[in-house]
Each structure stands twice: as structure tokens, then as C-alpha cells.
């Protein structure tokens, strides 16, 4: 998509400003859900919603960004570029599009994938009244994912542990152990929380407000960090035999994969954000998915997550290693190069247009 790169930003505050300006220019109805905390510069944080189309629309498309905070650099840029492109001006009758910007604004502003509670929001959308899923593989590789320090010898020992686990159990088992989610270690990576966090509760309120009249809903949650550079994959948590999955295959073809089947870049995670739409909109036709764009090799992404979580437990931004680690995690989920920005925007634009 030509000139898309100019809509991407270097900070949460800049991204929010650009998104709101583009939404205003596009004639969107705006609402803001203020977060109780502030950003690192004292800036206000919020989930912003921009709606184009009638409140009574039976068909509503949702496009969300920043579920994994630092991935908001990618998702926000795409949302802003689409608003500026005039895409929403061509909506069919009885159709609306809802842009949900920075679902985890704290993580976006502070350069973390998780939220203010060290919770991976994309593992938090499950029934917290029931026993939590277990992830015994995580326990086996805990030392590699949550090292006491970042010394080369410590990290080498961690890599050796992961290699041994993969040789014993297979690559798929390692991926699930790494990223399937866990509910035991609040200080650890991939923690899914012990109750619905602020962004979870806020998103549910947005769904009830913005999708109340809809009978057919499609939601696309923008993500980055998995897969080949700039290549998009539609990730569904629905079974391949379900009507929801088959609808998405009809619309978008071979880029659609289920985490319950082979071939997806994602593990079959628990508590995914895509499941909250069916939960809140029961009795409607809901098609909900993630759209994942690759950045850098997976081992480098994992190293960035491990380093950032170590930093969180060891002084945060006051630690002398903070600038380097913050650059490392941002680069893991955002490629600050024009060709990448244009490619991820073009693919999202094509998906939405095909859907319309």
C-alpha cells in the first residue's frame, strides 16, 4: 500500500495522536476508555474506539491493535493507514467498521508485550472460575525462560535446556511449552493472570456497546512476531470443521490456519482474545481471528521476551541495561523499515476489502 509507512509511529503517544487525527478526518465517531495508570512520560493512556457506519448496522467488522502492547507499533500503523486511505468511505449499506486502538495501552506505552500486571492479555480471556489449564512443559523449561541473570553462560545453559526438551518431545511440544500460557508463576513469561484484567474488562464493555445491534460480526486482531518476515497469517482458534473456520477459509483462502490443526505459526494457546467475541455475542454469527505478521527469527523473538521479563524483575527502566533491552523487544515485534510497513498494511487492506 503506497505511502503506508508514514502512518507508523515511534511511540505510543505519537501513535495515539495519529490514529485520532486520521479517525477524525475520516468522520469516525470516537470514544475513549481511560486507563488508570500513566505512560513513562506521564502521558494519559486509553483504549480508543473509532466507529464508521451506523450504530444500528447488522454487519460489523472490528479491527483491533495492541493486545500485546509493543505489537501496537505494527497494529496502530495499519489502523491509521486504513483510516487515511478512505477504505471506510466505501462501506456497503447496513455495515460498520470499528477500530479498537491499543487494547493494552500500558504495554504499548511502556514497551512491554504484557500489561501492567505482567499478564499476557492473549492468555487472559478464559473462565477464571474454573481450574486453570496446566502446562507441564513450561515447568520443565522454567529456568530457560526465567533466568536469574543474562550472563552468556546462563543463557547458553537455557538454550541447551530448550534444545534437550525439543529433542525429547518435538518442536511442537516446545512451542506449546514456550507460548501456550501458564497460570502458576505471576513473575514469569506467558502468565495468563488470576482474574480478568483491566483490558479484558474494558474490551468486553466495548464489545457490548459497539456490536450490540450486529447479527454478523467479523473481528481481526492485529499481531506481529511470528512467521516469515512481513508474511501475514490468519490465525483461528476454532476447529477446522467449524462453520466459523470455513467462512474464513472461503473469504481468505490458504492464509487461514487453525491452532487446533497443523500448519499454524501459533501454538494452541488458552484464553485467546478471539474467543471473547463469541462469549459476549452468543447467538450471533461471529468470525474472530488474529492476523499475525512475521518480523525476525523466532529464537530472537524468544530471547527478547526473556530479556524484557528479566528487566521487569530487575529494576525496569532504572536498570542500566534498559535502553538496549527495550530496543531489543521493540525490534522483535516491529520492523522499522518502509517495505515491511507497506507489506503488512497492504495485506490487511486486501483482507478487509475482500471481506466487504
C-alpha positions as CSV (number, residue, x, y, z in Angstrom):
1,X,0.0,0.0,0.0
2,X,1.7,3.2,-1.2
3,X,2.9,5.7,1.4
4,X,1.6,3.5,4.3
5,X,4.9,3.9,6.1
6,X,4.2,7.5,7.0
7,X,1.3,6.4,9.3
8,X,3.5,4.4,11.6
9,X,4.9,6.0,14.8
10,X,7.9,5.9,17.2
11,X,5.9,6.0,20.5
12,X,2.5,5.2,21.9
13,X,1.7,8.9,22.3
14,X,2.6,9.7,18.7
15,X,0.6,6.6,17.5
16,X,-2.4,7.7,19.5
17,X,-2.3,11.2,18.1
18,X,-2.0,10.0,14.6
19,X,-4.8,7.5,15.0
20,X,-7.2,10.0,16.5
21,X,-6.4,12.6,13.8
22,X,-7.0,10.0,11.0
23,X,-10.2,8.9,12.6
24,X,-11.5,12.5,12.9
25,X,-10.6,13.2,9.3
26,X,-12.4,10.0,8.3
27,X,-15.6,11.2,10.1
28,X,-15.5,8.4,12.7
29,X,-17.4,8.5,15.9
30,X,-14.8,8.5,18.7
31,X,-14.8,7.2,22.3
32,X,-12.0,6.7,24.8
33,X,-11.7,4.4,27.8
34,X,-9.1,5.9,30.1
35,X,-6.6,3.6,31.8
36,X,-6.0,4.2,35.5
37,X,-2.2,4.4,35.0
38,X,0.1,6.8,33.0
39,X,2.8,6.2,30.5
40,X,6.6,6.6,31.2
41,X,6.4,10.3,30.4
42,X,3.3,10.8,32.5
43,X,1.1,10.7,29.3
44,X,-2.5,9.5,29.6
45,X,-3.3,6.0,28.4
46,X,-6.5,4.8,26.8
47,X,-8.2,2.3,24.6
48,X,-9.6,4.5,21.8
49,X,-12.5,3.4,19.6
50,X,-13.3,4.8,16.2
51,X,-16.6,3.7,14.5
52,X,-17.6,4.4,10.9
53,X,-21.1,3.3,10.0
54,X,-24.5,3.3,11.6
55,X,-25.0,2.2,15.2
56,X,-27.8,0.0,14.0
57,X,-25.6,-1.9,11.5
58,X,-26.3,-5.6,11.3
59,X,-22.9,-6.3,9.9
60,X,-19.9,-5.1,11.8
61,X,-16.1,-5.5,11.2
62,X,-13.8,-5.0,14.2
63,X,-10.1,-4.3,13.8
64,X,-8.0,-4.3,17.0
65,X,-4.4,-3.4,17.8
66,X,-2.0,-3.6,20.7
67,X,-3.4,-6.7,22.5
68,X,0.3,-7.5,23.1
69,X,1.3,-3.9,23.9
70,X,4.6,-3.5,22.0
71,X,2.9,-5.1,18.9
72,X,0.8,-1.9,18.8
73,X,3.6,-0.2,16.7
74,X,2.5,-2.6,13.9
75,X,-1.2,-2.6,14.5
76,X,-1.7,1.1,15.1
77,X,0.2,2.0,12.0
78,X,-2.0,-0.3,9.9
79,X,-5.2,1.1,11.5
80,X,-4.2,4.6,10.9
81,X,-3.2,4.0,7.3
82,X,-6.5,2.3,6.6
83,X,-8.4,5.2,8.1
84,X,-6.4,7.6,5.9
85,X,-6.9,5.5,2.8
86,X,-10.6,6.1,2.6
87,X,-11.4,2.4,3.0
88,X,-14.3,3.1,5.3
89,X,-16.0,5.5,2.9
90,X,-16.9,2.6,0.7
91,X,-18.8,0.6,3.3
92,X,-21.9,-1.2,2.0
93,X,-25.3,-0.4,3.5
94,X,-26.1,-1.7,6.9
95,X,-22.3,-2.2,7.6
96,X,-20.0,-0.6,10.1
97,X,-16.3,-0.9,10.9
98,X,-14.9,-0.4,14.4
99,X,-11.2,0.3,15.0
100,X,-10.2,-0.6,18.6
101,X,-6.8,1.1,19.2
102,X,-4.2,0.0,21.8
103,X,-6.3,-2.7,23.7
104,X,-3.3,-2.9,26.1
105,X,-2.2,0.8,26.2
106,X,0.1,0.3,29.2
107,X,2.1,-2.3,27.4
108,X,2.3,-0.2,24.3
109,X,3.5,2.9,26.1
110,X,6.0,1.1,28.3
111,X,7.4,-1.2,25.6
112,X,6.2,-4.5,27.0
113,X,4.2,-7.3,25.4
114,X,2.3,-7.8,28.7
115,X,0.1,-5.5,30.7
116,X,0.7,-3.6,34.0
117,X,0.2,-6.9,36.0
118,X,2.7,-8.8,33.9
119,X,-0.2,-10.6,32.3
120,X,-0.2,-11.8,28.7
121,X,-3.6,-10.4,27.7
122,X,-4.0,-13.0,25.0
123,X,-4.0,-15.7,27.7
124,X,-6.4,-13.9,30.0
125,X,-9.8,-14.5,28.2
126,X,-10.9,-17.7,29.9
127,X,-13.2,-18.6,32.7
128,X,-11.3,-17.7,35.8
129,X,-13.8,-19.5,38.0
130,X,-12.7,-22.9,36.6
131,X,-9.4,-24.7,37.2
132,X,-6.7,-23.2,35.0
133,X,-5.1,-25.3,32.3
134,X,-1.8,-26.8,33.1
135,X,1.4,-26.5,31.1
136,X,3.8,-29.1,32.4
137,X,6.3,-28.4,29.7
138,X,6.6,-24.8,30.9
139,X,7.7,-26.2,34.3
140,X,10.4,-28.3,32.7
141,X,11.9,-25.3,30.9
142,X,11.2,-22.6,33.5
143,X,14.9,-22.0,34.2
144,X,15.5,-21.2,30.5
145,X,12.5,-18.8,30.2
146,X,13.1,-17.0,33.5
147,X,16.9,-16.9,34.1
148,X,18.4,-15.3,37.2
149,X,20.7,-13.2,35.1
150,X,21.6,-12.5,31.4
151,X,25.2,-13.7,31.6
152,X,26.3,-15.6,28.5
153,X,26.9,-18.8,30.4
154,X,23.3,-18.6,31.9
155,X,21.7,-18.0,28.5
156,X,23.8,-20.8,26.9
157,X,22.6,-23.2,29.6
158,X,19.0,-22.1,28.9
159,X,19.4,-22.7,25.2
160,X,20.8,-26.2,25.9
161,X,17.8,-26.9,28.1
162,X,15.4,-25.9,25.3
163,X,17.3,-28.0,22.8
164,X,17.2,-31.0,25.0
165,X,13.4,-30.6,25.6
166,X,12.8,-30.3,21.8
167,X,14.9,-33.4,21.1
168,X,12.9,-35.3,23.6
169,X,9.4,-34.0,22.9
170,X,9.4,-32.5,19.5
171,X,9.3,-28.9,18.1
172,X,5.5,-28.6,18.5
173,X,5.7,-29.5,22.2
174,X,8.5,-27.0,22.7
175,X,6.4,-24.2,21.1
176,X,3.4,-25.0,23.3
177,X,5.6,-25.1,26.4
178,X,7.1,-21.7,25.4
179,X,3.9,-19.9,24.4
180,X,0.8,-21.9,25.3
181,X,0.4,-19.9,28.5
182,X,0.7,-20.6,32.2
183,X,-1.2,-19.6,35.4
184,X,1.3,-20.6,38.1
185,X,4.1,-18.0,38.0
186,X,3.0,-14.4,38.1
187,X,6.6,-13.2,37.7
188,X,7.2,-15.5,34.7
189,X,6.8,-15.1,31.0
190,X,3.4,-16.1,29.4
191,X,1.5,-15.6,32.6
192,X,-2.3,-15.5,31.9
193,X,-3.4,-13.9,35.2
194,X,-5.6,-14.9,38.1
195,X,-8.7,-12.9,37.0
196,X,-10.0,-10.6,34.3
197,X,-7.5,-7.7,34.0
198,X,-8.4,-4.1,33.1
199,X,-8.0,-4.5,29.3
200,X,-10.2,-7.7,29.4
201,X,-13.0,-5.9,31.3
202,X,-12.7,-2.8,29.1
203,X,-12.8,-4.8,25.8
204,X,-15.9,-6.6,27.0
205,X,-17.6,-3.3,27.6
206,X,-16.6,-2.1,24.1
207,X,-18.0,-5.2,22.5
208,X,-21.3,-4.8,24.3
209,X,-21.5,-1.1,23.2
210,X,-20.3,-1.3,19.6
211,X,-21.6,-4.7,18.5
212,X,-25.0,-4.7,20.2
213,X,-27.1,-4.4,17.1
214,X,-25.0,-6.7,14.9
215,X,-26.0,-10.1,13.8
216,X,-22.9,-10.8,11.7
217,X,-19.6,-9.9,13.3
218,X,-16.0,-10.3,12.0
219,X,-13.1,-9.4,14.3
220,X,-9.5,-9.2,13.3
221,X,-6.8,-8.8,16.0
222,X,-3.5,-7.4,14.6
223,X,-0.3,-9.1,15.9
224,X,3.3,-9.4,15.0
225,X,6.3,-11.5,15.8
226,X,5.6,-15.0,14.4
227,X,6.4,-16.4,11.0
228,X,8.4,-15.2,8.0
229,X,9.2,-11.5,7.6
230,X,6.1,-9.4,6.6
231,X,4.1,-12.5,5.7
232,X,0.6,-12.5,7.2
233,X,-1.3,-15.5,8.6
234,X,-4.9,-15.5,9.7
235,X,-4.9,-17.5,13.0
236,X,-8.2,-19.0,14.2
237,X,-8.7,-20.9,17.5
238,X,-11.8,-22.6,16.0
239,X,-11.8,-26.2,14.9
240,X,-11.2,-26.7,11.2
241,X,-14.6,-28.4,10.9
242,X,-16.5,-25.4,12.4
243,X,-18.6,-23.0,10.3
244,X,-16.5,-20.1,11.7
245,X,-13.3,-21.5,10.3
246,X,-14.9,-22.5,7.0
247,X,-16.2,-19.0,6.5
248,X,-12.7,-17.5,6.9
249,X,-11.3,-20.0,4.5
250,X,-13.9,-19.0,1.9
251,X,-13.0,-15.3,2.4
252,X,-9.2,-15.5,2.6
253,X,-8.1,-18.9,1.4
254,X,-4.8,-20.6,2.3
255,X,-3.5,-17.9,4.7
256,X,-6.1,-19.1,7.2
257,X,-4.9,-21.7,9.8
258,X,-6.5,-23.2,12.9
259,X,-4.3,-23.6,16.1
260,X,-6.2,-26.9,16.5
261,X,-4.8,-28.2,13.3
262,X,-1.4,-28.4,11.6
263,X,0.4,-25.6,9.9
264,X,-0.1,-22.6,12.1
265,X,2.8,-20.4,13.2
266,X,1.0,-20.2,16.6
267,X,0.6,-22.7,19.4
268,X,-2.9,-23.6,20.5
269,X,-3.0,-21.0,23.3
270,X,-5.6,-20.8,26.1
271,X,-7.5,-17.6,26.9
272,X,-7.2,-16.0,23.4
273,X,-8.8,-12.7,22.8
274,X,-10.6,-14.1,19.7
275,X,-12.8,-16.2,22.0
276,X,-14.2,-13.2,23.9
277,X,-16.3,-12.1,20.9
278,X,-18.3,-15.4,20.8
279,X,-18.5,-15.3,24.6
280,X,-20.1,-11.8,24.6
281,X,-22.1,-12.1,21.4
282,X,-23.8,-15.5,21.8
283,X,-26.4,-16.4,19.3
284,X,-24.8,-14.2,16.6
285,X,-22.6,-15.2,13.6
286,X,-19.2,-14.4,14.9
287,X,-15.9,-14.9,12.9
288,X,-12.9,-13.9,15.0
289,X,-9.2,-14.3,14.3
290,X,-5.7,-13.0,14.7
291,X,-3.7,-11.6,11.8
292,X,-0.1,-12.3,12.5
293,X,2.9,-10.8,10.7
294,X,6.4,-12.1,10.8
295,X,9.3,-10.0,12.0
296,X,12.6,-11.7,12.9
297,X,13.5,-15.4,13.6
298,X,11.6,-17.0,16.5
299,X,14.7,-17.7,18.6
300,X,15.5,-13.9,18.6
301,X,11.9,-13.1,19.5
302,X,12.0,-15.5,22.4
303,X,15.3,-14.0,23.6
304,X,13.8,-10.6,23.6
305,X,10.8,-11.7,25.7
306,X,13.1,-13.4,28.2
307,X,15.3,-10.3,28.4
308,X,12.4,-8.0,28.9
309,X,10.8,-10.1,31.6
310,X,14.2,-10.3,33.4
311,X,14.4,-6.5,33.1
312,X,10.9,-6.2,34.7
313,X,12.1,-8.2,37.7
314,X,15.4,-6.3,37.9
315,X,14.7,-2.6,38.1
316,X,12.8,-1.9,34.9
317,X,13.7,1.3,33.2
318,X,16.1,2.2,36.1
319,X,18.3,-0.7,35.1
320,X,21.4,0.4,33.0
321,X,20.5,-2.4,30.5
322,X,17.0,-1.0,29.9
323,X,17.7,1.0,26.7
324,X,19.3,-2.0,25.0
325,X,16.6,-4.4,26.1
326,X,13.8,-2.0,25.2
327,X,15.3,-1.7,21.7
328,X,15.6,-5.5,21.5
329,X,12.0,-6.2,22.3
330,X,10.6,-3.5,20.0
331,X,12.7,-4.8,17.1
332,X,11.3,-8.3,17.8
333,X,7.8,-7.2,17.1
334,X,8.2,-4.2,14.8
335,X,10.3,-3.8,11.7
336,X,11.1,-0.1,11.3
337,X,11.5,-0.4,7.5
338,X,9.2,1.0,4.9
339,X,8.9,-2.1,2.8
340,X,7.7,-4.1,5.9
341,X,5.2,-1.4,6.9
342,X,3.8,-1.2,3.4
343,X,3.5,-5.0,3.1
344,X,1.7,-5.6,6.3
345,X,-0.7,-2.7,5.6
346,X,-1.4,-3.9,2.0
347,X,-2.2,-7.4,3.2
348,X,-4.7,-6.1,5.8
349,X,-6.3,-3.7,3.3
350,X,-6.7,-6.6,0.9
351,X,-8.3,-8.8,3.6
352,X,-10.8,-6.1,4.6
353,X,-11.7,-5.3,1.0
354,X,-12.2,-8.9,0.2
355,X,-14.4,-9.3,3.2
356,X,-16.5,-6.3,2.3
